[in-house]
Amino acid sequence: MKLPNLTQIIESVVIFIAAGSFIISYNNLHESALLMGIPPLMAIIFPLTIDAFLIICTLFVLYAGRMCKPVWEGWLFLVLYTIASIAFNIHMAPNDWWSRAGFAMCPIGLCISLHFMMRILEIEMGGCKPEIVEVKPTESCGAQIEEIKPIESEQPIEEASEPEPEPELTEQQKKVLDVFKSESDISMAEAGRRLEMSYKTVKKYKDQLIDMGML
């Protein structure tokens, strides 16, 4: 019996919590908009301007982190709009402590579930990938390089030895090699999902291939 992937289980639970929290919070914000005198058609849009903004802030934090840029702006607005959503939800709760706590849990659950989803995507995508800057030699460096003359050696140059034959690979190593050669930036978690291998198994074979000079 094949066990389900742990990442897929976590993603499914997080999506379920986020969807449920969003729906309940949407209903409370919609009722709050009607009480504030917002027309019914426009009151449908009002909850989206608050809770949907939480999703935008989460995606911004993920994108900025991927590009190795500051993420404090995304976190700032994520916290501010979460507090605003909590305030509007509590406003619609009955006048007792337990009801207010229960109404506040929906926007809090939405914020936390979005954070976990962002962390899962960040790990799957491999984290921050800084741009590689190509350093070009300056004129002064070029002049110095031209002045350097090769040292003549009196010893005869040894003939190049024949290249060693490539080591034989197992069937599992070949599969891992094909995946990482076709997509060099693929994460080990995604490679394990495609090959139906565990994360540790993929990492072991990849390290072996690196030691053999195949990757």
Secondary structure, 3 states (H helix, E strand, C coil): CCCCCHHHHHHHHHHHHHHHHHHHHHHHHHHHHHHCCCCHHHHHHHHHHHHHHHHHHHHHHHHHHHCCCCCHHHHHHHHHHHHHHHHHHHHCCCCCHHHHHHHHHHHHHHHHHHHHHHHHHHHHCCCCCCCCCCCCCCHHHHHHHHHCCCCCCCCCCCCCCCCCCCCCCCHHHHHHHHHHHHCCCCCHHHHHHHHCCCHHHHHHHHHHHHHCCCC
